[in-house]
């Protein structure tokens, strides 16, 4: 009997969709999380003879075809299977970016009269799209839009599926630093600061003048153009302390206004480091989420004569600002 294929993936970005599909379909896989892999590294499946498959769509196709037809992971007939293939191809486009909300609205409209993406039961099409949405950084920012109500309903249904929820919980608990993060979070809850308590080497012991309970909102605003350093940790923990001290809210706000330098890899790394620090933030936002309001406010201030736009060419501006000869 051939050995089960080996599934290798980044320990910080487990392919929950593939793992859940394998468990639902009774397909044996040997899972090997790689701590050194980047978040963006594609999961791979290596077979006994040396053959390899890479990428979510290929892995989900293999699992669905290896499972018993009774599981319905590939639908119930040829038309279902073709539609599943269609959605597996489409799922890769459900990523953060300018087209993200439009894609979500298209899927929501499709789900308006459906419970599942294909047929009448859970397929790998649902798992593929669910997996993409679950890790898309923009989802939290757009999910309250009325046009996405059916997508939210469908996503909640998938998330509540017993196997999916079990696998998701298991993989999160197995992530590097998860145990340490949980311990630190408990210390924060118990003492109001990391490493607090009677024997702690130091404490924040600071109060905010005129602050009132329930009305303090702090934000930790890293730019996703690099990794966190010790200065970031200090700022993050101070913001958390004041938010919890006054029973307020802590926001992690990614200042994503320089796309030439920013990468999703840094977003994932920063969130992982925040978990290691024990940050129990209330919400994650992005400056780009507010671009429409920023543009609207800018236009309003221009109309009111409070600000203006200088369209002087760069060369002319440099000429004007040349220092005068003595």
HUNOR-V695156 format. One record per residue. N is the residue number from 1. RES is the residue in one letter. PSI is psi in radians with two decimals (999 if undefined). Layout:
# HUNOR-V695156
n: (N,N)
res: (RES,RES)
psi: (PSI,PSI)
This chain:
# HUNOR-V695156
n: (1,2,3,4,5,6,7,8,9,10,11,12,13,14,15,16,17,18,19,20,21,22,23,24,25,26,27,28,29,30,31,32,33,34,35,36,37,38,39,40,41,42,43,44,45,46,47,48,49,50,51,52,53,54,55,56,57,58,59,60,61,62,63,64,65,66,67,68,69,70,71,72,73,74,75,76,77,78,79,80,81,82,83,84,85,86,87,88,89,90,91,92,93,94,95,96,97,98,99,100,101,102,103,104,105,106,107,108,109,110,111,112,113,114,115,116,117,118,119,120,121,122,123,124,125,126,127,128,129,130,131,132,133,134,135,136,137,138,139,140,141,142,143,144,145,146,147,148,149,150,151,152,153,154,155,156,157,158,159,160,161,162,163,164,165,166,167,168,169,170,171,172,173,174,175,176,177,178,179,180,181,182,183,184,185,186,187,188,189,190,191,192,193,194,195,196,197,198,199,200,201,202,203,204,205,206,207,208,209,210,211,212,213,214,215,216,217,218,219,220,221,222,223,224,225,226,227,228,229,230,231,232,233,234,235,236,237,238,239,240,241,242,243,244,245,246,247,248,249,250,251,252,253,254,255,256,257,258,259,260,261,262,263,264,265,266,267,268,269,270,271,272,273,274,275,276,277,278,279,280,281,282,283,284,285,286,287,288,289,290,291,292,293,294,295,296,297,298,299,300,301,302,303,304,305,306,307,308,309,310,311,312,313,314,315,316,317,318,319,320,321,322,323,324,325,326)
res: (X,X,X,X,X,X,X,X,X,X,X,X,X,X,X,X,X,X,X,X,X,X,X,X,X,X,X,X,X,X,X,X,X,X,X,X,X,X,X,X,X,X,X,X,X,X,X,X,X,X,X,X,X,X,X,X,X,X,X,X,X,X,X,X,X,X,X,X,X,X,X,X,X,X,X,X,X,X,X,X,X,X,X,X,X,X,X,X,X,X,X,X,X,X,X,X,X,X,X,X,X,X,X,X,X,X,X,X,X,X,X,X,X,X,X,X,X,X,X,X,X,X,X,X,X,X,X,X,X,X,X,X,X,X,X,X,X,X,X,X,X,X,X,X,X,X,X,X,X,X,X,X,X,X,X,X,X,X,X,X,X,X,X,X,X,X,X,X,X,X,X,X,X,X,X,X,X,X,X,X,X,X,X,X,X,X,X,X,X,X,X,X,X,X,X,X,X,X,X,X,X,X,X,X,X,X,X,X,X,X,X,X,X,X,X,X,X,X,X,X,X,X,X,X,X,X,X,X,X,X,X,X,X,X,X,X,X,X,X,X,X,X,X,X,X,X,X,X,X,X,X,X,X,X,X,X,X,X,X,X,X,X,X,X,X,X,X,X,X,X,X,X,X,X,X,X,X,X,X,X,X,X,X,X,X,X,X,X,X,X,X,X,X,X,X,X,X,X,X,X,X,X,X,X,X,X,X,X,X,X,X,X,X,X,X,X,X,X,X,X,X,X,X,X,X,X)
psi: (2.31,2.56,2.64,2.52,2.69,2.14,1.98,2.42,2.86,2.26,-0.42,-0.07,1.11,2.45,1.36,-0.66,-0.77,-0.78,-0.70,-0.73,-0.73,-0.70,-0.72,-0.72,-0.06,0.53,2.13,2.20,2.55,1.86,2.24,1.63,2.32,2.00,-0.48,-0.13,2.53,2.75,-0.55,-0.09,2.30,2.43,2.56,2.64,2.07,2.25,2.88,-0.63,-0.04,-0.18,2.60,2.55,2.55,2.54,2.60,-0.78,-0.81,-0.71,-0.71,-0.64,-0.78,-0.82,-0.78,-0.67,-0.41,-0.38,2.82,2.40,-0.45,-0.38,-0.39,0.24,-0.42,0.40,-2.90,-0.14,-3.12,-0.63,-0.79,-0.80,-0.69,-0.73,-0.67,-0.79,-0.71,-0.83,-0.57,-0.66,-0.69,-0.55,-0.61,-0.32,-0.14,1.30,2.77,2.49,-3.03,-0.50,0.03,-0.91,-0.67,-0.73,-0.75,-0.72,-0.64,-0.77,-0.70,-0.74,-0.69,-0.64,-0.04,-0.56,0.33,2.63,-0.70,2.88,-0.63,2.26,-2.63,0.27,3.03,2.24,3.05,-0.26,-0.82,-0.77,-0.67,-0.85,-0.70,-0.77,-0.70,-0.80,-0.66,-0.47,0.10,2.17,-0.37,-0.19,-0.79,-0.55,-0.46,-0.21,-0.31,-0.03,2.30,-0.60,-0.20,0.20,-0.76,-0.53,-0.70,-0.78,-0.80,-0.75,-0.74,-0.69,-0.79,-0.77,-0.57,-0.17,2.31,-0.83,-0.76,-0.80,-0.66,-0.83,-0.73,-0.77,-0.72,-0.73,-0.63,-0.75,-0.46,-0.10,2.59,2.34,-0.05,-0.75,-0.74,-0.71,-0.71,-0.70,-0.77,-0.70,-0.67,-0.66,-0.70,-0.77,-0.63,-0.64,-0.17,-0.06,2.71,2.26,0.32,-3.07,3.03,-0.53,0.16,2.61,-0.26,3.02,2.80,-0.74,0.93,2.56,2.66,2.20,2.29,0.19,2.54,2.62,2.30,-0.08,0.25,2.16,2.13,2.78,2.46,1.94,1.20,2.58,2.21,0.94,0.19,-3.01,2.79,2.63,-3.07,-0.56,-0.65,-0.73,-0.74,-0.83,-0.74,-0.78,-0.62,-0.75,-0.70,-0.72,-0.86,-0.65,-0.73,-0.61,-0.64,0.31,0.79,-2.47,2.43,2.17,2.25,2.01,1.95,2.13,1.28,1.16,0.13,1.28,-0.36,-0.37,-0.23,2.54,2.60,-0.45,-0.71,-0.63,-0.87,-0.71,-0.75,-0.75,-0.66,-0.72,-0.64,-0.68,-0.71,-0.65,-0.23,0.35,2.12,1.22,2.76,-0.55,2.62,2.23,2.99,2.42,-0.63,-0.40,-0.45,0.14,-0.76,-0.75,-0.64,-0.77,-0.71,-0.77,-0.67,-0.78,-0.69,-0.76,-0.60,-0.77,-0.57,-0.04,0.32,-0.37,2.90,2.86,2.20,1.95,0.40,2.27,2.56,-0.72,-0.72,-0.69,-0.71,-0.68,-0.77,-0.60,0.21,2.37,2.48,2.52,2.49,999)
